[in-house]
């Protein structure tokens, strides 16, 4: 990564406004932040966000720069900022499903359960082929909201929609049952995890 960083820095010196170079510098810092390498994850997240913004300056309105900058904000824990950015980006009618997924996650992280569920409904409506994944995510949001019976129903729906044998419904159900806190649910959760 250090060699790649040095190469991209040299490329940046040669072509200071190159969109691809700026974008690659952003991705490099984002990956370093994810791995926890370099001068520290927080500093790399800041650098990734900065380089994505600079890439967007080189190519105004670039989906790749804007979407990934918002993603870097979310991963850095900047939930309000990332939410605002994804909300702004979601006004683009050509990419509504693309923004619905991260918005659902961000709304869930912020405890905005109904908004998270609406985004998952939206994503499922636009991409019915991903209904199983949407059902899993709805189950997770409902569990976080303490609506365990509804969450169980969504996870069961996911099990019917996903490929038979997919382990995710079982994992999500175990998490939900553990979160419910009842002795019977905790016992079943342990059995599911085995």
Residue, then its C-alpha position, 0 to 999 in steps of 0.5 A: x500500500x505504501x508503494x501504491x500511495x507513493x506512485x499515486x502521489x507522483x501521478x498527482x504531482x504530474x497531473x494535479x487535477x486527474x479524476x482517476x488519480x484523485x479517486x484512486x488516492x481516495x480508495x487507497x486511504x479508505x482501504x487503509x482506514x478499513x484495515x487500520x493501517x497507516x497513521x491511523x484509521x481516523x486520519x485515513x478516513x479523513x483523507x479518503x473523504x477529502x480525496x473523494x471531494x477533490x475527485x468530484x471537483x475534477x468531474x462534477x457530479x461524479x456518482x463514483x466520487x459522491x457515492x464513495x465519499x458518503x460511504x466513507x463518511x458512514x464507515x467513519x461513523x459520521x452518521x448525520x453527515x453521511x445520512x444528509x449526503x445520501x439523502x441529497x444523492x437519493x434525489x437522483x431518480x436514476x439511482x434510487x435503489x442504490x441509495x435506499x440500501x445505505x440510507x436504510x442502514x444509516x437510519x437504523x444506526x440513528x434509531x430512525x426505524x420507520x425511515x429505515x423500513x421505508x427505505x428497505x421497502x423502496x429498495x425491495x420494490x425497485x429490486x424485487x430480486x433482492x427481496x430476501x436480503x431486504x427481508x433480512x435487513x427488515x428483520x434486523x431493524x425490527x429487532x433493534x426497534x424491539x419489535x421482535x414478533x415482526x422481526x421474526x416474521x421478516x426473517x422467516x420470509x427471508x428464509x423462504x425467499x433466499x436460496x435453500x441452505x443460505x445460513x443468513x436467516x439462521x444467523x439473523x434469527x439467532x441474533x434477534x432471539x438473543x436480543x429479545x432476552x427471554x429465556x426461551x428465545x435465548x435457549x433457541x438462539x444457542x441451539x441455532x448457533x450450534 
